[in-house]
Amino acid sequence: MAEQWHDRILKPAPRLSNERLADIQARLGVRLPEDYLEVVRVHQGGSPEGGSVILPDGTGTPFNMLLHFEEQPEGLDVLGIVEWSEFLPDKVIPFAVDPGGNYFCFDYRASDTNPPVVFLAHDDPDAQPERVAGSFTELIDSLED
């Protein structure tokens, strides 16, 4: 995963300590994938250098930015979205957004240790998560210009 990442909403992006990550994971009730943690420790709130994700219907959407774990700025933080969202299915944890505010999420409903990545529309309470990749690394490696 040799993507270039750029600070986006947190400049400079604060590094996440192991203690903070342990607290976050305890609050979420999941163990986040190590390939994701490797990136988010350094680039929370950041964006990869370009690229779109091909969705199951064949359309594409840009991978806009990773969500963050800071209390400010509010609105694009993982914990706030999980705690306040009324439509997120249990055990589906958002970690990134597209430009329209739709979520890329880890789906822990079938596996507590190896969650696939799903895409979920944020404004449709009837939307179901759609699988887009088997892992965070697979998602990032699949980004197309």
Kinemage of the C-alpha trace (Angstrom):
@kinemage 1
@onewidth
@group {chain A} dominant
@subgroup {mainchain}
@vectorlist {calphas} color= white
{ca met a 1} P 0.000 0.000 0.000
{ca ala a 2} L 2.254 2.734 -1.328
{ca glu a 3} L -0.372 5.489 -1.498
{ca gln a 4} L 0.579 9.094 -0.870
{ca trp a 5} L -1.580 10.613 1.868
{ca his a 6} L -2.259 14.317 2.377
{ca asp a 7} L -3.455 16.135 5.483
{ca arg a 8} L -6.940 17.401 4.825
{ca ile a 9} L -9.035 18.474 7.797
{ca leu a 10} L -6.426 18.194 10.548
{ca lys a 11} L -3.326 20.197 9.715
{ca pro a 12} L -1.000 18.821 10.755
{ca ala a 13} L -2.720 15.517 11.483
{ca pro a 14} L -1.975 14.535 15.095
{ca arg a 15} L -0.447 11.098 15.542
{ca leu a 16} L -2.645 8.615 17.360
{ca ser a 17} L -1.056 6.982 20.373
{ca asn a 18} L -1.508 3.297 21.182
{ca glu a 19} L -3.387 4.337 24.328
{ca arg a 20} L -5.830 6.512 22.368
{ca leu a 21} L -6.377 3.739 19.811
{ca ala a 22} L -7.032 1.228 22.606
{ca asp a 23} L -9.626 3.590 24.101
{ca ile a 24} L -11.281 4.146 20.705
{ca gln a 25} L -11.469 0.433 19.985
{ca ala a 26} L -12.916 -0.248 23.437
{ca arg a 27} L -15.599 2.405 22.874
{ca leu a 28} L -16.404 0.988 19.431
{ca gly a 29} L -16.363 -2.584 20.703
{ca val a 30} L -14.162 -3.787 17.831
{ca arg a 31} L -10.530 -4.378 16.954
{ca leu a 32} L -9.821 -2.180 13.931
{ca pro a 33} L -7.796 -3.810 11.118
{ca glu a 34} L -4.039 -3.362 11.440
{ca asp a 35} L -3.586 -2.216 7.815
{ca tyr a 36} L -6.043 0.618 8.491
{ca leu a 37} L -4.442 1.473 11.849
{ca glu a 38} L -1.045 1.726 10.166
{ca val a 39} L -2.390 4.545 7.973
{ca val a 40} L -4.755 6.296 10.398
{ca arg a 41} L -2.103 6.531 13.147
{ca val a 42} L -0.333 9.075 10.937
{ca his a 43} L -2.953 10.314 8.474
{ca gln a 44} L -6.281 10.605 10.331
{ca gly a 45} L -8.513 13.012 8.429
{ca gly a 46} L -6.260 12.652 5.379
{ca ser a 47} L -6.855 11.874 1.741
{ca pro a 48} L -5.073 9.488 -0.593
{ca glu a 49} L -3.594 10.920 -3.765
{ca gly a 50} L -6.632 10.686 -6.020
{ca gly a 51} L -8.671 7.710 -6.959
{ca ser a 52} L -12.211 6.435 -7.121
{ca val a 53} L -13.847 3.293 -5.823
{ca ile a 54} L -15.939 1.244 -8.231
{ca leu a 55} L -19.256 0.457 -6.549
{ca pro a 56} L -21.249 -2.761 -7.040
{ca asp a 57} L -23.567 -1.043 -9.554
{ca gly a 58} L -20.564 -0.205 -11.752
{ca thr a 59} L -20.478 3.507 -10.967
{ca gly a 60} L -17.534 5.108 -9.245
{ca thr a 61} L -17.212 7.487 -6.346
{ca pro a 62} L -14.084 9.314 -5.185
{ca phe a 63} L -12.460 8.177 -1.966
{ca asn a 64} L -12.530 11.620 -0.355
{ca met a 65} L -10.952 11.321 3.087
{ca leu a 66} L -10.434 9.246 6.182
{ca leu a 67} L -12.526 10.114 9.196
{ca his a 68} L -10.602 11.112 12.323
{ca phe a 69} L -10.619 10.389 16.072
{ca glu a 70} L -10.199 13.922 17.415
{ca glu a 71} L -12.920 15.789 19.282
{ca gln a 72} L -12.467 18.844 17.061
{ca pro a 73} L -13.332 19.514 14.308
{ca glu a 74} L -16.634 17.798 14.854
{ca gly a 75} L -18.660 16.197 12.120
{ca leu a 76} L -16.106 13.925 10.508
{ca asp a 77} L -15.034 11.960 13.561
{ca val a 78} L -15.676 8.212 13.775
{ca leu a 79} L -16.940 8.192 17.357
{ca gly a 80} L -19.376 11.062 16.796
{ca ile a 81} L -20.849 9.435 13.701
{ca val a 82} L -21.240 6.078 15.430
{ca glu a 83} L -22.760 7.602 18.572
{ca trp a 84} L -25.196 9.941 16.791
{ca ser a 85} L -26.150 8.065 13.651
{ca glu a 86} L -29.625 6.622 13.598
{ca phe a 87} L -29.146 4.517 10.464
{ca leu a 88} L -25.804 2.739 10.881
{ca pro a 89} L -26.377 -0.993 11.305
{ca asp a 90} L -24.858 -2.520 14.449
{ca lys a 91} L -21.242 -3.566 13.983
{ca val a 92} L -20.789 -1.386 10.862
{ca ile a 93} L -18.070 1.186 11.611
{ca pro a 94} L -17.456 4.125 9.233
{ca phe a 95} L -13.846 5.084 8.542
{ca ala a 96} L -13.962 7.305 5.421
{ca val a 97} L -16.310 9.390 3.262
{ca asp a 98} L -16.877 10.191 -0.387
{ca pro a 99} L -17.554 13.814 -1.487
{ca gly a 100} L -21.308 13.319 -0.966
{ca gly a 101} L -20.870 12.321 2.670
{ca asn a 102} L -21.511 8.613 2.075
{ca tyr a 103} L -19.492 6.233 4.202
{ca phe a 104} L -16.890 3.568 3.619
{ca cys a 105} L -17.220 1.227 6.604
{ca phe a 106} L -15.798 -1.900 8.165
{ca asp a 107} L -18.533 -4.528 8.406
{ca tyr a 108} L -18.096 -6.625 11.555
{ca arg a 109} L -21.477 -8.365 11.290
{ca ala a 110} L -19.988 -11.577 9.844
{ca ser a 111} L -16.463 -11.441 11.296
{ca asp a 112} L -14.979 -9.829 14.382
{ca thr a 113} L -11.440 -10.237 13.068
{ca asn a 114} L -11.492 -9.742 9.299
{ca pro a 115} L -14.160 -7.183 8.328
{ca pro a 116} L -14.769 -6.440 4.660
{ca val a 117} L -15.213 -2.854 3.484
{ca val a 118} L -18.735 -1.753 2.611
{ca phe a 119} L -20.210 1.437 1.156
{ca leu a 120} L -23.270 3.002 2.784
{ca ala a 121} L -25.348 5.962 1.566
{ca his a 122} L -25.695 8.437 4.434
{ca asp a 123} L -29.049 9.948 3.534
{ca asp a 124} L -31.114 6.845 2.807
{ca pro a 125} L -32.390 5.123 5.965
{ca asp a 126} L -33.288 2.049 3.874
{ca ala a 127} L -29.856 1.751 2.232
{ca gln a 128} L -28.013 -1.486 2.849
{ca pro a 129} L -24.223 -1.678 3.077
{ca glu a 130} L -22.700 -2.865 -0.201
{ca arg a 131} L -19.406 -4.744 -0.196
{ca val a 132} L -16.665 -2.941 -2.136
{ca ala a 133} L -13.473 -4.678 -0.927
{ca gly a 134} L -12.275 -7.537 1.233
{ca ser a 135} L -9.982 -5.312 3.308
{ca phe a 136} L -8.716 -1.760 3.731
{ca thr a 137} L -5.559 -2.566 1.745
{ca glu a 138} L -7.614 -4.079 -1.073
{ca leu a 139} L -9.772 -0.939 -1.162
{ca ile a 140} L -6.812 1.443 -1.334
{ca asp a 141} L -5.006 -0.719 -3.895
{ca ser a 142} L -8.132 -0.712 -6.095
{ca leu a 143} L -8.445 3.088 -6.327
{ca glu a 144} L -8.672 4.121 -9.983
{ca asp a 145} L -7.885 7.524 -11.477
